Amino acid sequence: MEWPEFVLTVVVSAGIGSLFGALTTYFFESRKHRQELEEARMGRILQPLREIRVKLQSLTDSYKTGDDWANFCFNLGQLGNIIEDEIKRRSLDIDLSKESKSLLERLLELHNIFEEARNEFLQKDRQIHDAESKNRLFDEYRMQLYKDEQIKKLVNYLTDQVEIFLQKHA
C-alpha cells in the first residue's frame, strides 16, 4: 500500500468512525431526553393523584363513621376543586388518559355528578330568601350527596384504583 492510499484509508476510517460515534451519541442522548420527558410527565400526573388519594381516603373514612356527612361534603368539594384545577385546567386529562383512561373517566364522572348536584343546589338557593330555609336546603344538599349510591360506588372504586396507580408508577 502506498503512502497516499494509506492516508486516504485512515481519513475514510476516521470519518466513518466519527460518523458512527456521532450517531450513537445522538441516539443515546435522544433516548435519555425522551426518558426525562416521560418522567416529568409522570410527575405532573402523580402529584394531583396524591392529593386526590388523600381526599378519597377522607371520603371513605366518612362513609365508615356513618355520620360525618358535613365533612364528607367538604372533602367532596375539595376533590372537585382538585379535579377541576389540576386535571382539567392544566390539561392533565390528556396525559392521564394515556396511562389510565378508566381512571380518568371515573374521576370526571364523579366530578360531573358533584357539579350537577351543586348547580341544582345553587339554583334552588337563589330562589330562597330566608336563612332558615337556606340552611335546611344546604343540609338536604349535603345529605343527598352523602347518601348518593353512585357517588359511594365511585369513591370506593377510585380509592382502590388511585392507590394501585400510584403504587405502580411510584
C-alpha positions, 0 to 999 in steps of 0.5 A: 500500500502506498503512502497516499492510499494509506492516508486516504484509508485512515481519513475514510476510517476516521470519518466513518468512525466519527460518523458512527460515534456521532450517531450513537451519541445522538441516539443515546442522548435522544433516548435519555431526553425522551426518558426525562420527558416521560418522567416529568410527565409522570410527575405532573400526573402523580402529584394531583393523584396524591392529593386526590388519594388523600381526599378519597381516603377522607371520603371513605373514612366518612362513609365508615363513621356513618355520620360525618356527612358535613365533612364528607361534603367538604372533602367532596368539594375539595376533590372537585376543586382538585379535579377541576384545577389540576386535571382539567385546567392544566390539561392533565386529562390528556396525559392521564388518559394515556396511562389510565383512561378508566381512571380518568373517566371515573374521576370526571364522572364523579366530578360531573355528578358533584357539579350537577348536584351543586348547580341544582343546589345553587339554583334552588338557593337563589330562589330562597330568601330566608336563612332558615330555609337556606340552611335546611336546603344546604343540609338536604344538599349535603345529605343527598350527596352523602347518601348518593349510591353512585357517588359511594360506588365511585369513591370506593372504586377510585380509592382502590384504583388511585392507590394501585396507580400510584403504587405502580408508577411510584 
